[in-house]
Amino acid sequence: MRRLFAILPAILMVTMVGGCFPRPDYRDLPDISALPRQVTTVATLTLADPAAPTEAERTAIADALSRTGEHGRRVRVLLAKNSPPPTAGQARALVTDLGIDPSVALVGVGEADTATLDFLRVSVIAPDCASMVAPSEYDWKGQRPTMAFGCATLGNLGQMLADPADLEHGRRYRGADPVTAASAVDRYHENKVTPLRGTSSSGGTSSSSP
C-alpha cells in the first residue's frame, strides 16, 4: 500500500502530461484581411477617350454609379495599354471630370486598347466560425469545448463597417477645405469662436475637495 501511494504522484503526472501533449497546432488569430467579402461587378464600360467622354458615355457612367450605390462602391479605371501612367493629380482630375468621386476610384493602366471602367460593389459576408475552431488541449471526456477564436471579432467588425469597400482599398484623403480653414482663423481673430456643443449625462457624479 505504501508503495502504491509512493508511485501515485508519478502516475498522476504522466496522466496530466499525456492529456496536454502533443499540443494541437494553433493558427494565428485572423486579421481584418480575413473578413469574408464579396466583390460584385455591377457594370463595365469602355471609353474611346476618357479625357474627352461623349454625352452618351457620361450618361452611362452616371447610370452605372447610381446602380452601384454609395455603400461599398469602388470604381476601377484602367487606361489603354499604351497610355503613360498618370500622376496622382492627373488621375484625380481625370475621374473628377468623369463625374466619379476620386476617393473611391482606382486608376491604372490596363492591357486593352481602350479605357475600361469597372463599377464594383463590395459587401461583407458573415465569417464561418467552424473554420476557425481550435482544438482543445483538455482531452478528458470533452468537458472543455473547442473555441472559434476570432470569429466574434470578425463578425462584430463586419457589422460596424461604414463602408465594406474600405477592406478592398481605402479611400483617398480629399484634403482640407481652405475656405473652412480660413473662416475658422477669421473667427478666432474676431473673437467669434463657435462654442462647443453642450453635453449631458443620464447619471450624476459627485466630487469632494479635500
C-alpha positions as CSV (number, residue, x, y, z in Angstrom):
1,M,0.0,0.0,0.0
2,R,2.8,2.4,0.9
3,R,4.4,1.6,-2.5
4,L,1.2,2.4,-4.3
5,F,1.0,5.8,-2.5
6,A,4.6,6.4,-3.4
7,I,4.1,5.9,-7.2
8,L,0.6,7.5,-7.3
9,P,2.0,11.1,-7.8
10,A,4.1,9.8,-10.8
11,I,1.0,8.2,-12.3
12,L,-1.0,11.4,-12.0
13,M,1.9,13.4,-13.5
14,V,2.1,11.1,-16.5
15,T,-1.7,11.3,-17.0
16,M,-1.7,15.1,-16.9
17,V,1.2,15.3,-19.3
18,G,-0.4,12.8,-21.6
19,G,-3.6,14.8,-21.7
20,C,-1.9,18.0,-22.6
21,F,0.6,16.8,-25.2
22,P,1.0,16.7,-28.1
23,R,-0.3,20.3,-28.2
24,P,-2.6,21.0,-31.1
25,D,-1.4,23.1,-34.0
26,Y,-2.8,26.6,-33.3
27,R,-3.3,29.1,-36.1
28,D,-2.7,32.8,-35.8
29,L,-5.8,34.8,-35.0
30,P,-7.4,36.2,-38.1
31,D,-6.9,39.8,-39.0
32,I,-9.0,42.3,-41.0
33,S,-7.9,40.8,-44.3
34,A,-9.5,37.5,-43.4
35,L,-13.0,39.0,-43.1
36,P,-15.0,37.4,-45.9
37,R,-16.3,39.8,-48.5
38,Q,-17.9,39.6,-51.9
39,V,-16.9,41.9,-54.8
40,T,-19.6,42.2,-57.5
41,T,-19.0,43.9,-60.8
42,V,-22.2,45.9,-61.4
43,A,-21.2,47.4,-64.8
44,T,-18.2,47.6,-67.2
45,L,-17.9,50.5,-69.6
46,T,-15.3,51.2,-72.3
47,L,-14.3,54.8,-73.3
48,A,-12.7,55.7,-76.5
49,D,-11.0,58.7,-74.9
50,P,-11.5,59.1,-71.2
51,A,-10.1,62.7,-71.4
52,A,-13.0,63.7,-73.7
53,P,-16.0,61.5,-73.0
54,T,-19.1,61.9,-75.1
55,E,-22.5,62.8,-73.6
56,A,-23.7,59.2,-74.1
57,E,-20.6,57.9,-72.1
58,R,-21.2,60.5,-69.3
59,T,-24.8,59.3,-69.1
60,A,-23.7,55.7,-68.9
61,I,-21.2,56.5,-66.2
62,A,-23.9,58.3,-64.1
63,D,-26.3,55.3,-64.6
64,A,-23.6,52.8,-63.5
65,L,-22.8,54.9,-60.4
66,S,-26.5,55.0,-59.5
67,R,-26.9,51.2,-59.9
68,T,-23.7,50.6,-57.8
69,G,-24.9,52.6,-54.9
70,E,-22.9,54.6,-52.4
71,H,-22.4,51.9,-49.9
72,G,-19.5,49.7,-50.8
73,R,-18.7,51.4,-54.0
74,R,-15.3,51.3,-55.8
75,V,-14.6,52.3,-59.5
76,R,-11.6,50.7,-61.2
77,V,-10.3,52.8,-64.1
78,L,-7.9,51.1,-66.4
79,L,-6.4,53.3,-69.2
80,A,-5.4,52.0,-72.6
81,K,-2.3,49.9,-72.6
82,N,-0.2,52.5,-74.5
83,S,-1.1,55.3,-72.0
84,P,1.6,56.7,-69.8
85,P,1.0,56.0,-66.1
86,P,-0.9,59.1,-64.7
87,T,0.3,61.1,-61.7
88,A,-1.9,61.3,-58.7
89,G,-3.0,64.8,-59.7
90,Q,-3.8,63.7,-63.3
91,A,-5.7,60.7,-62.1
92,R,-7.8,62.8,-59.7
93,A,-8.6,65.3,-62.4
94,L,-9.5,62.6,-64.9
95,V,-12.0,60.8,-62.7
96,T,-13.4,64.1,-61.4
97,D,-14.2,65.2,-64.9
98,L,-15.9,61.8,-65.5
99,G,-18.2,62.5,-62.5
100,I,-16.6,60.0,-60.2
101,D,-15.5,60.7,-56.6
102,P,-11.7,60.4,-56.6
103,S,-11.7,58.9,-53.2
104,V,-13.4,55.7,-54.4
105,A,-11.5,55.5,-57.8
106,L,-8.5,53.2,-58.5
107,V,-6.7,54.4,-61.6
108,G,-4.1,52.4,-63.5
109,V,-3.0,51.2,-67.0
110,G,-4.7,48.1,-68.4
111,E,-4.0,45.6,-71.2
112,A,-6.8,46.6,-73.6
113,D,-6.6,49.1,-76.4
114,T,-9.3,51.2,-74.9
115,A,-10.0,52.6,-71.4
116,T,-12.2,50.4,-69.2
117,L,-14.3,51.4,-66.2
118,D,-15.4,48.7,-63.7
119,F,-18.0,49.6,-61.2
120,L,-17.7,47.4,-58.1
121,R,-19.8,46.9,-55.1
122,V,-18.2,45.2,-52.0
123,S,-20.3,43.5,-49.3
124,V,-19.3,41.7,-46.2
125,I,-20.2,38.1,-45.6
126,A,-20.6,36.6,-42.1
127,P,-17.5,34.7,-41.1
128,D,-17.5,30.9,-41.0
129,C,-17.0,30.1,-37.3
130,A,-16.5,26.4,-38.0
131,S,-13.3,27.1,-40.0
132,M,-11.8,28.9,-37.0
133,V,-12.3,26.3,-34.4
134,A,-9.1,25.5,-32.4
135,P,-8.9,22.0,-30.8
136,S,-8.9,21.8,-27.1
137,E,-5.9,20.6,-25.0
138,Y,-8.2,19.2,-22.4
139,D,-8.6,15.6,-23.6
140,W,-10.8,14.1,-20.9
141,K,-14.4,13.3,-21.7
142,G,-14.7,16.5,-23.7
143,Q,-15.5,18.7,-20.7
144,R,-13.8,21.7,-22.3
145,P,-15.4,23.0,-25.5
146,T,-13.4,24.0,-28.6
147,M,-13.2,27.7,-29.3
148,A,-13.6,29.6,-32.6
149,F,-11.1,32.3,-31.7
150,G,-11.5,35.5,-33.7
151,C,-15.0,34.7,-35.1
152,A,-16.9,37.1,-32.8
153,T,-14.3,39.8,-33.5
154,L,-14.7,39.5,-37.3
155,G,-18.5,39.3,-37.0
156,N,-18.6,42.5,-34.9
157,L,-16.2,44.2,-37.3
158,G,-18.4,43.3,-40.3
159,Q,-21.4,44.9,-38.6
160,M,-19.5,48.1,-37.6
161,L,-18.0,48.8,-41.0
162,A,-19.4,52.0,-42.5
163,D,-18.1,51.1,-46.0
164,P,-17.2,47.5,-46.7
165,A,-15.2,48.6,-49.7
166,D,-12.6,50.0,-47.3
167,L,-11.5,46.4,-46.8
168,E,-10.7,46.2,-50.5
169,H,-9.0,49.6,-50.8
170,G,-9.0,52.6,-48.5
171,R,-10.4,55.9,-49.6
172,R,-8.0,58.7,-50.6
173,Y,-7.8,61.8,-48.4
174,R,-9.6,64.6,-50.1
175,G,-7.5,67.3,-48.5
176,A,-8.5,70.1,-46.2
177,D,-11.1,72.7,-47.3
178,P,-9.2,76.1,-47.5
179,V,-12.4,78.1,-47.2
180,T,-13.4,76.3,-44.0
181,A,-9.9,76.6,-42.5
182,A,-9.7,80.3,-43.3
183,S,-13.1,81.1,-41.8
184,A,-12.0,79.4,-38.6
185,V,-8.9,81.6,-38.3
186,D,-11.1,84.7,-39.0
187,R,-13.5,83.8,-36.2
188,Y,-10.6,83.3,-33.8
189,H,-9.1,86.7,-34.6
190,E,-12.6,88.3,-34.3
191,N,-13.3,86.6,-31.0
192,K,-16.3,84.8,-32.6
193,V,-15.3,81.3,-31.9
194,T,-18.1,78.8,-32.3
195,P,-18.9,77.4,-28.8
196,L,-18.7,73.8,-28.1
197,R,-21.8,71.7,-28.0
198,G,-23.3,71.1,-24.6
199,T,-23.2,67.7,-23.2
200,S,-25.3,65.9,-20.6
201,S,-25.4,62.6,-18.8
202,S,-28.2,60.5,-17.5
203,G,-26.3,59.7,-14.4
204,G,-24.8,62.3,-12.0
205,T,-21.4,62.3,-10.4
206,S,-20.3,63.9,-7.3
207,S,-16.8,65.0,-6.1
208,S,-15.5,66.5,-3.0
209,S,-12.4,68.6,-2.5
210,P,-10.0,67.8,0.4
